Every structure is written in C-alpha cells, then in structure tokens.
C-alpha cells in the first residue's frame, strides 16, 4: 500500500507575520524616502506629513495584531511626535522622525522582545520638539495620558513637561491597557469620562491588575466631589481637577507619588 504524503498545513499566523513584514518594510522605506526628499528640498514637510501620518497610523493599527507589538508602540510614539511638531521648525525634527522609522525597521527583524526591553526602546526615542530643551529638561520619566479631548491632553502634557515629565497620549481607554503593560509608565492619568469606558472604571481595573497595580494612577475630572462616579474610585487614587486647579492638583499628585 502506498501512503499519500501528509498534506502541508501552513500556519495562518506565520503567513500574517510574513505579509505584514514585507508590506511594512516597503512602507518604512517609503517613509524614509519622504524624509530624505524633505531634507534635500525636493518636497515640503507640509506635503510629506500627511503621508507620514497615514503610514504611521497603518503601522500602529496592524503591528500588534501581526505579532510585532514594538512596531505598533513606536508608531504610536511617532503619532504623538508628529502631533507636537511646530510647522515653523519642522525641518529640525526630520532626524528625529527618521529615528522612529529606524526603530520600527529594527523591530521588524523578527526578534521577540520582552516588556522590559520594549520599555527601554520606547524611552530612548526622541522627545517631542514642541518643548524647548533650553527651557524644559524632560527627564527619563513618562506619564500615560488617557483622554478623548486633544485640548485637555495638550494642557496636561504642557504641565507635565513643566515638571520634566514626558506625556504619551492616547484617546482610547482600550489601547491604554496595552500601553500601560508595554511601556511601564511612571504615572497614568485618565479622564473620568471616556467614550469606550469611564476613566473611573479604567482606574479600578488598572489598580486590580497584577501587571499594573503598582503604577500610580490619577483621575482627571470636572465632576463634583459628591458625584457618584467619583465615589466608586478605589481608596488612594487621587483626582486632578480641570480648569483653574489643574496645575496645582497635578503638581500635588506628582509630589505625593514621589515622581517629581
């Protein structure tokens, strides 16, 4: 009896990783060419930035799902970086953008890295150019800022920078879980009201999870002290009031946690 050869069964996830690697290497090469064209004066930053943002957003969305979490996390940092660029000084940021691209290219090499190594790579990335290094010295201290309001996010990021703390922004409470675990921030600040999940619930969840329970958390809110949503917070989680009290409350939280 002649036995038929066993059919080869391909691993769908392996195929997904390979497809993502091939497409992303091409995308990253295109991003690098765009940066080079701006450096050489063949294109303006304004013309190149829209494509850089689209490519970065695609890499962020597909990286984690395709087995390359570090690519996704560096892309998230690059999104934050691009948002903070002053158009009047965009040319000075080109080498920093290239540093992000290089970090993603290296992450595409396929070597799996643990969370500690991921956090080290992320903290080595260039800081946003919106902050003048002659006026503000950002230390190796990071805060994960979770808020659906870009305006509020920028206000809090500004005050954090004044304390030497770099803010990493996300508008997604769901994404915040992954970022908290991967980037190991020194502080997490979440708005009380979020579209997907109330910030108070996010704070409770982070306090309950073994991987994030030791990370200091604070809730940013305009809610009154007697609001039921505030009463549901775990003991010891402070609140930061928006508006006129923002800077003072934020400074008090940083001091209380020993971060400043």
C-alpha positions as CSV (number, residue, x, y, z in Angstrom):
1,X,0.0,0.0,0.0
2,X,1.3,3.4,-1.0
3,X,0.7,6.0,1.6
4,X,-0.1,9.5,0.4
5,X,2.3,12.2,1.7
6,X,0.9,14.2,4.6
7,X,-0.5,17.5,3.5
8,X,1.5,20.5,4.5
9,X,-0.6,22.8,6.7
10,X,0.6,26.4,6.8
11,X,0.3,28.4,9.9
12,X,-2.0,31.4,9.2
13,X,-0.3,33.5,11.8
14,X,3.1,32.8,10.3
15,X,1.7,33.9,7.0
16,X,0.2,37.0,8.6
17,X,3.6,38.0,10.2
18,X,5.4,37.5,6.9
19,X,2.9,39.5,4.9
20,X,3.0,42.3,7.4
21,X,6.8,42.3,7.5
22,X,7.0,42.5,3.7
23,X,4.4,45.3,3.4
24,X,5.8,47.2,6.4
25,X,9.4,47.1,5.1
26,X,8.2,48.7,1.9
27,X,6.1,51.2,3.8
28,X,9.0,52.2,6.1
29,X,11.3,52.5,3.1
30,X,8.8,54.9,1.5
31,X,8.6,56.9,4.7
32,X,12.4,57.2,4.8
33,X,12.4,58.4,1.2
34,X,9.9,61.1,2.0
35,X,12.1,62.3,4.9
36,X,15.1,62.3,2.5
37,X,13.1,64.3,-0.1
38,X,12.3,67.0,2.5
39,X,15.9,67.1,3.7
40,X,17.1,67.6,0.1
41,X,14.5,70.2,-0.6
42,X,12.6,68.2,-3.1
43,X,9.4,68.2,-1.0
44,X,8.0,70.3,1.7
45,X,7.3,69.0,5.2
46,X,3.7,70.0,4.9
47,X,3.3,67.9,1.7
48,X,5.1,64.9,3.3
49,X,3.5,65.0,6.7
50,X,0.0,63.8,5.6
51,X,1.5,60.6,4.1
52,X,3.8,60.1,7.1
53,X,0.7,60.2,9.3
54,X,-1.2,57.8,7.2
55,X,1.7,55.3,7.1
56,X,2.3,55.7,10.8
57,X,-1.4,55.1,11.6
58,X,-1.4,51.9,9.5
59,X,1.7,50.5,11.2
60,X,0.3,51.3,14.6
61,X,-3.0,49.5,13.8
62,X,-1.5,46.4,12.3
63,X,1.6,45.9,14.3
64,X,0.2,44.4,17.5
65,X,-2.3,42.1,15.6
66,X,0.5,40.8,13.3
67,X,2.8,39.9,16.2
68,X,5.0,43.0,16.2
69,X,3.9,44.9,19.2
70,X,7.1,47.1,19.3
71,X,6.3,48.4,15.8
72,X,2.9,49.4,16.9
73,X,4.2,51.1,20.1
74,X,6.9,53.0,18.2
75,X,4.3,54.1,15.6
76,X,2.1,55.3,18.5
77,X,5.1,57.4,19.7
78,X,5.6,58.8,16.2
79,X,2.0,59.8,16.0
80,X,2.4,61.7,19.3
81,X,5.6,63.2,18.0
82,X,4.1,64.4,14.7
83,X,1.2,66.0,16.5
84,X,3.6,68.1,18.6
85,X,5.7,69.4,15.7
86,X,5.7,73.1,15.3
87,X,5.4,73.6,11.5
88,X,7.7,76.6,11.7
89,X,10.5,74.3,13.0
90,X,9.6,71.1,11.2
91,X,12.9,70.7,9.4
92,X,14.8,70.3,12.7
93,X,12.6,67.3,13.5
94,X,13.4,65.3,10.4
95,X,16.3,63.3,12.0
96,X,14.0,62.5,15.0
97,X,11.3,61.2,12.6
98,X,14.0,59.1,10.9
99,X,15.0,57.7,14.4
100,X,11.4,56.5,14.8
101,X,11.4,54.9,11.4
102,X,14.8,53.2,12.1
103,X,13.4,51.8,15.4
104,X,10.4,50.3,13.6
105,X,12.6,48.8,10.9
106,X,14.8,47.2,13.6
107,X,11.7,45.9,15.3
108,X,10.7,44.3,12.0
109,X,13.7,42.0,12.2
110,X,11.5,39.5,13.9
111,X,13.3,39.1,17.3
112,X,10.7,38.8,20.1
113,X,11.4,41.2,22.9
114,X,10.1,41.2,26.5
115,X,8.2,44.1,28.0
116,X,11.3,45.4,29.9
117,X,13.2,45.6,26.6
118,X,10.2,47.3,24.9
119,X,10.1,50.0,27.6
120,X,13.8,50.7,27.2
121,X,13.5,51.1,23.4
122,X,10.5,53.5,23.8
123,X,12.2,55.7,26.4
124,X,15.2,56.1,24.1
125,X,13.1,57.6,21.4
126,X,13.4,61.4,20.7
127,X,11.3,63.7,22.8
128,X,8.7,66.0,21.1
129,X,10.1,69.1,19.6
130,X,7.2,71.2,20.9
131,X,9.2,71.6,24.1
132,X,12.2,73.9,24.0
133,X,15.1,72.0,25.6
134,X,16.6,75.3,26.7
135,X,13.6,76.0,28.8
136,X,12.4,72.5,29.8
137,X,14.6,69.4,30.6
138,X,12.5,66.3,30.1
139,X,13.8,63.5,32.3
140,X,13.5,59.7,31.8
141,X,10.1,59.9,33.4
142,X,6.9,59.2,31.4
143,X,3.2,59.6,32.1
144,X,0.5,57.8,30.1
145,X,-2.3,60.3,29.5
146,X,-5.7,58.8,28.6
147,X,-8.2,61.4,27.4
148,X,-10.6,61.8,24.5
149,X,-10.0,65.5,24.4
150,X,-7.0,66.7,22.5
151,X,-7.3,70.1,24.0
152,X,-7.2,68.7,27.6
153,X,-4.5,66.4,26.6
154,X,-2.3,69.2,25.4
155,X,-2.9,71.2,28.6
156,X,-2.0,68.4,30.8
157,X,1.0,67.5,28.7
158,X,2.2,71.0,28.9
159,X,2.0,71.0,32.7
160,X,3.7,67.6,32.9
161,X,6.5,68.9,30.7
162,X,7.0,71.8,33.1
163,X,7.7,69.1,35.8
164,X,10.2,67.4,33.5
165,X,7.8,64.6,32.6
166,X,7.1,63.3,29.1
167,X,3.4,62.6,28.3
168,X,2.3,59.8,25.9
169,X,-1.3,60.4,24.8
170,X,-4.0,58.0,23.8
171,X,-7.7,58.7,23.2
172,X,-8.6,55.1,23.7
173,X,-9.3,53.5,27.1
174,X,-8.9,50.1,25.4
175,X,-5.5,51.0,24.0
176,X,-4.5,52.3,27.4
177,X,-4.4,48.8,28.8
178,X,-1.8,47.6,26.2
179,X,0.2,50.8,26.6
180,X,0.3,50.6,30.4
181,X,1.6,47.0,30.3
182,X,4.1,47.5,27.5
183,X,5.5,51.0,28.2
184,X,5.7,50.7,32.0
185,X,4.8,54.4,32.7
186,X,5.8,56.2,35.9
187,X,2.2,57.6,36.1
188,X,-1.2,57.0,34.4
189,X,-3.7,59.9,34.2
190,X,-7.1,59.1,32.8
191,X,-10.1,61.4,32.2
192,X,-13.1,60.4,34.2
193,X,-15.4,60.4,31.2
194,X,-14.4,58.4,28.1
195,X,-16.4,57.1,25.2
196,X,-15.5,53.4,25.5
197,X,-15.0,53.0,29.2
198,X,-15.3,55.5,32.0
199,X,-11.9,56.6,33.3
200,X,-13.0,55.7,36.8
201,X,-13.6,52.1,35.7
202,X,-10.2,52.1,33.9
203,X,-8.5,53.3,37.1
204,X,-10.2,50.5,39.1
205,X,-9.1,47.9,36.5
206,X,-5.5,49.1,36.5
207,X,-5.4,49.0,40.3
208,X,-6.7,45.5,40.3
209,X,-4.4,44.0,37.6
210,X,-1.2,42.5,38.9
211,X,0.8,43.8,36.0
212,X,-0.3,47.4,36.5
213,X,-1.3,47.6,40.2
214,X,2.0,49.2,41.2
215,X,1.8,52.0,38.7
216,X,0.5,55.3,40.2
217,X,-2.9,56.3,38.8
218,X,-4.8,59.6,39.0
219,X,-8.2,60.6,37.5
220,X,-8.7,63.8,35.7
221,X,-12.2,65.2,36.2
222,X,-14.5,68.1,36.3
223,X,-17.1,66.1,38.3
224,X,-18.2,67.5,41.7
225,X,-16.8,65.8,44.8
226,X,-20.2,64.3,45.6
227,X,-20.7,62.8,42.1
228,X,-21.5,59.0,42.4
229,X,-18.9,58.3,39.7
230,X,-16.1,59.7,41.9
231,X,-17.3,57.7,44.9
232,X,-16.6,54.5,43.0
233,X,-12.8,55.1,42.9
234,X,-10.6,52.7,44.8
235,X,-9.1,54.2,48.0
236,X,-5.9,56.1,47.5
237,X,-6.5,57.1,43.8
238,X,-6.3,60.9,43.7
239,X,-8.2,63.2,41.4
240,X,-7.0,66.1,39.3
241,X,-9.5,68.9,38.8
242,X,-9.6,70.5,35.3
243,X,-9.7,74.3,34.9
244,X,-8.1,76.7,37.3
245,X,-7.0,73.9,39.7
246,X,-5.3,71.8,37.0
247,X,-1.6,72.8,37.5
248,X,-1.8,72.8,41.3
249,X,-3.6,69.4,41.5
250,X,-1.2,67.8,39.1
251,X,1.8,69.1,41.0
252,X,0.3,67.7,44.2
253,X,-0.2,64.3,42.6
254,X,3.3,64.2,41.3
255,X,4.7,65.2,44.7
256,X,2.5,62.7,46.6
257,X,3.6,59.8,44.3
258,X,7.3,60.9,44.6
259,X,7.6,61.3,40.9
260,X,8.7,64.9,40.7
